[in-house]
Amino acid sequence: MATRVKEKAAARKANADKRPRAVAKYVRVSPRKVQIVIDLIRGKKVDDALAILMYTPKSAAPVVEKLLNSAIANAENNLEMNRDDLYVAEVYANQGPTLKRYWARSHGRADMIKKHTSHITIVLDQKN
């Protein structure tokens, strides 16, 4: 069963996106609430985005701020990029698994509670 695994892995690695990124998975905030926050920082310089997140009174803001700091650290330490040239190129929140819980009601019934999770990704790039 020759499937050229090593060649395919090398090709994937060569074509991989070289931009710095950070991913937070299974965050216990619904993607709909996260999208309100991430729409505020898309396309902004990283220092401006951090200032916006610091004063945004939403539950997802501290999570996105911590993730943005992680992406900045990845850019500076791993790829040796200058912080002053970085901006938020892509940011998106995908839906994670939903935790299903039950709430006891009268007459032996139960209501379902859905606790949504999200996977948040931030990709940075340099202004040229």
Salt bridges, closest charged atoms under 4 A:
ASP17 OD2 - ARG19 NH2 3.05
ASP17 OD2 - ARG21 NH2 3.59
ASP39 OD1 - ARG42 NH1 2.75
ASP47 OD1 - ARG83 NE 3.11
GLU90 OE2 - ARG19 NH2 2.57
ASP111 OD2 - ARG105 NE 3.55
